[in-house]
Amino acid sequence: AATTVRASSEARIPTMPIVYKICPEALWRRAEADGVFHGSPDDLRDGFIHFSAPDQVADTARKHFAGQNNLVLAAFEASALGAALRYEPARDGGTLFPHLYAPLDPRRALWVKPLPLGPSGHVFPPGAP
């Protein structure tokens, strides 16, 4: 079930206990070796690390990673990311997405699994949304 956190504006923002990051495997493995993930080129351009809630991650894969192979899906406890994790509207002003305004310690991942490309899109691992 969703929980809520109080934003600085006192608005109640829905959050999910688990958030997901889709990332090229080579970039993620480099972050694991370095002990820090500063983000993908898109994250660096936007000034935060993009995450998806469980009900958003399949659409994220379809919209932003279509046709891409050699990806991983990393799951994180939202609460472990602290106050640097903020829920903000997408560019279209609609759905709130989790954004991390801090470097990410890849060791905080609950798990990291392959996100292979199948004949009709990405194939999510068992237990993932």
KEKE-3310 file (N, C-alpha, C; in steps of 0.2 Angstrom, whole numbers, plus 5000, padded with zeros to 4 digits):
npx = (5004:5002:5011:5012:5021:5026:5027:5038:5029:5018:5009:5001:5010:5009:5018:5028:5034:5044:5056:5061:5075:5080:5093:5107:5117:5131:5135:5129:5137:5149:5146:5144:5157:5164:5158:5148:5134:5131:5122:5113:5117:5105:5100:5110:5109:5096:5098:5095:5092:5083:5069:5057:5040:5032:5020:5024:5035:5035:5029:5039:5050:5045:5043:5055:5066:5064:5068:5080:5094:5103:5101:5098:5088:5085:5080:5075:5073:5062:5062:5075:5083:5081:5079:5082:5075:5062:5046:5039:5030:5028:5035:5024:5016:5008:5007:5016:5033:5047:5061:5079:5089:5103:5119:5119:5121:5126:5126:5115:5104:5091:5090:5097:5093:5094:5086:5080:5077:5063:5052:5041:5044:5052:5057:5051:5059:5054:5044:5046:5037)
npy = (4994:5011:5025:5040:5056:5071:5086:5100:5110:5107:5099:5084:5070:5056:5041:5027:5012:5006:5010:5011:5010:5011:5006:5007:4992:4992:5005:5004:4994:5000:5010:5003:4998:5010:5014:5024:5031:5043:5046:5044:5049:5057:5059:5067:5078:5083:5086:5078:5061:5050:5040:5027:5023:5008:5007:5014:5010:5001:5008:5018:5010:5007:5020:5027:5018:5010:4997:4996:4986:4976:4981:4985:4983:4991:4990:4999:5004:5017:5025:5023:5031:5044:5062:5067:5062:5066:5069:5073:5082:5075:5080:5083:5088:5080:5065:5061:5058:5049:5058:5059:5069:5068:5060:5042:5028:5013:5001:5002:4996:4985:4974:4970:4967:4959:4967:4961:4963:4958:4950:4958:4969:4975:4962:4960:4955:4941:4945:4958:4974)
npz = (5000:4997:5005:5013:5012:5019:5010:5008:5006:5013:5006:5003:4997:4987:4990:4985:4993:4986:4973:4956:4946:4929:4919:4908:4907:4907:4912:4925:4931:4931:4940:4951:4953:4955:4967:4967:4959:4948:4939:4923:4906:4903:4916:4921:4913:4917:4930:4941:4947:4938:4943:4944:4950:4955:4947:4936:4930:4919:4909:4908:4903:4891:4885:4886:4884:4873:4862:4867:4873:4885:4897:4915:4929:4944:4961:4974:4991:4995:5006:5011:5003:5008:5011:4999:4989:4979:4975:4959:4947:4930:4914:4907:4916:4923:4931:4946:4948:4955:4960:4962:4971:4973:4973:4970:4980:4974:4982:4990:4983:4983:4975:4959:4943:4926:4912:4900:4882:4874:4861:4861:4868:4884:4896:4911:4927:4937:4951:4950:4946)
capx = (5000:5006:5011:5012:5026:5024:5032:5039:5023:5013:5005:5003:5012:5009:5025:5028:5039:5050:5056:5065:5080:5082:5100:5112:5121:5138:5135:5128:5142:5154:5145:5146:5165:5166:5154:5143:5131:5129:5116:5114:5117:5098:5100:5115:5106:5091:5100:5092:5092:5076:5066:5049:5036:5030:5015:5026:5041:5034:5029:5046:5054:5042:5044:5062:5071:5062:5073:5087:5095:5108:5098:5097:5082:5087:5075:5077:5068:5062:5064:5083:5086:5081:5075:5084:5071:5057:5040:5038:5026:5032:5036:5018:5013:5004:5009:5022:5038:5052:5068:5084:5094:5110:5122:5116:5126:5123:5125:5108:5099:5088:5092:5098:5092:5093:5080:5081:5072:5059:5049:5036:5046:5056:5054:5053:5060:5049:5044:5046:5031)
capy = (5000:5018:5029:5047:5060:5078:5090:5107:5115:5104:5095:5077:5067:5049:5038:5020:5010:5003:5014:5007:5013:5007:5009:5002:4988:4994:5011:5002:4990:5005:5014:4998:4997:5016:5015:5029:5032:5050:5046:5042:5056:5060:5061:5073:5084:5085:5088:5073:5054:5048:5034:5026:5020:5002:5007:5018:5007:4997:5014:5021:5006:5007:5026:5030:5013:5006:4994:4995:4980:4977:4986:4982:4986:4991:4991:5003:5006:5024:5028:5023:5037:5050:5068:5069:5059:5070:5067:5079:5081:5074:5086:5085:5091:5075:5060:5062:5053:5050:5060:5059:5075:5067:5054:5036:5022:5007:4996:5002:4992:4979:4970:4973:4961:4960:4969:4960:4965:4952:4951:4963:4974:4972:4957:4961:4949:4939:4949:4965:4976)
capz = (5000:4997:5011:5011:5015:5019:5007:5012:5004:5017:5002:5004:4991:4988:4988:4985:4997:4982:4967:4952:4941:4923:4917:4904:4912:4908:4916:4932:4933:4932:4946:4957:4954:4958:4973:4967:4953:4947:4934:4916:4903:4904:4923:4922:4909:4920:4937:4946:4945:4937:4946:4943:4955:4953:4942:4931:4927:4912:4904:4907:4899:4884:4882:4886:4883:4868:4858:4870:4876:4889:4903:4921:4933:4951:4965:4980:4996:4994:5013:5012:4999:5012:5009:4992:4985:4979:4970:4956:4941:4924:4910:4905:4922:4926:4936:4950:4947:4960:4957:4967:4970:4976:4970:4973:4982:4971:4986:4993:4979:4986:4970:4952:4938:4919:4909:4893:4877:4871:4855:4862:4873:4889:4900:4918:4931:4942:4957:4948:4943)
cpx = (5004:5006:5012:5018:5023:5029:5033:5033:5017:5008:5006:5004:5012:5016:5024:5034:5045:5050:5061:5069:5081:5088:5104:5116:5128:5139:5134:5134:5148:5153:5146:5153:5167:5163:5149:5140:5128:5124:5118:5115:5111:5098:5104:5112:5100:5092:5097:5092:5085:5074:5059:5046:5034:5025:5017:5032:5040:5033:5035:5050:5052:5044:5051:5067:5069:5067:5079:5088:5101:5107:5098:5091:5085:5082:5078:5071:5068:5064:5072:5086:5085:5077:5077:5080:5064:5052:5038:5034:5031:5032:5029:5013:5008:5006:5016:5027:5043:5058:5073:5089:5100:5113:5119:5122:5123:5122:5118:5103:5097:5090:5093:5098:5092:5086:5080:5075:5069:5056:5044:5037:5050:5053:5056:5054:5055:5050:5044:5039:5029)
cpy = (5006:5021:5036:5051:5067:5082:5096:5111:5112:5100:5088:5073:5060:5046:5031:5018:5008:5008:5010:5012:5009:5010:5004:4998:4990:5000:5009:4998:4995:5009:5009:4998:5004:5017:5021:5030:5039:5051:5045:5049:5060:5063:5067:5079:5087:5088:5084:5066:5052:5041:5033:5022:5013:5002:5011:5015:5004:5003:5017:5017:5007:5014:5029:5025:5008:5004:4994:4989:4981:4982:4982:4986:4985:4993:4994:5004:5014:5027:5028:5028:5044:5056:5070:5066:5063:5068:5073:5077:5079:5080:5088:5088:5086:5071:5062:5057:5055:5052:5061:5065:5074:5061:5048:5031:5016:5001:4996:4999:4986:4973:4973:4966:4963:4962:4968:4962:4959:4954:4957:4968:4971:4967:4958:4955:4947:4943:4956:4967:4974)
cpz = (5000:5003:5008:5015:5015:5016:5010:5011:5009:5012:5003:4997:4991:4986:4988:4989:4992:4976:4963:4947:4935:4921:4913:4909:4913:4912:4924:4935:4935:4939:4952:4958:4957:4965:4973:4960:4953:4942:4927:4912:4903:4911:4924:4919:4913:4927:4942:4943:4944:4940:4944:4949:4952:4947:4936:4927:4920:4907:4903:4903:4892:4881:4881:4884:4877:4863:4861:4874:4881:4895:4909:4925:4940:4955:4972:4985:4996:5001:5014:5008:5002:5008:5002:4987:4985:4973:4966:4949:4935:4920:4908:4910:4925:4932:4940:4949:4953:4957:4963:4966:4974:4972:4974:4974:4979:4976:4990:4989:4983:4981:4963:4947:4931:4917:4902:4888:4874:4864:4855:4867:4879:4893:4907:4922:4935:4948:4956:4946:4936)
residu = (ALA:ALA:THR:THR:VAL:ARG:ALA:SER:SER:GLU:ALA:ARG:ILE:PRO:THR:MET:PRO:ILE:VAL:TYR:LYS:ILE:CYS:PRO:GLU:ALA:LEU:TRP:ARG:ARG:ALA:GLU:ALA:ASP:GLY:VAL:PHE:HIS:GLY:SER:PRO:ASP:ASP:LEU:ARG:ASP:GLY:PHE:ILE:HIS:PHE:SER:ALA:PRO:ASP:GLN:VAL:ALA:ASP:THR:ALA:ARG:LYS:HIS:PHE:ALA:GLY:GLN:ASN:ASN:LEU:VAL:LEU:ALA:ALA:PHE:GLU:ALA:SER:ALA:LEU:GLY:ALA:ALA:LEU:ARG:TYR:GLU:PRO:ALA:ARG:ASP:GLY:GLY:THR:LEU:PHE:PRO:HIS:LEU:TYR:ALA:PRO:LEU:ASP:PRO:ARG:ARG:ALA:LEU:TRP:VAL:LYS:PRO:LEU:PRO:LEU:GLY:PRO:SER:GLY:HIS:VAL:PHE:PRO:PRO:GLY:ALA:PRO)
# end
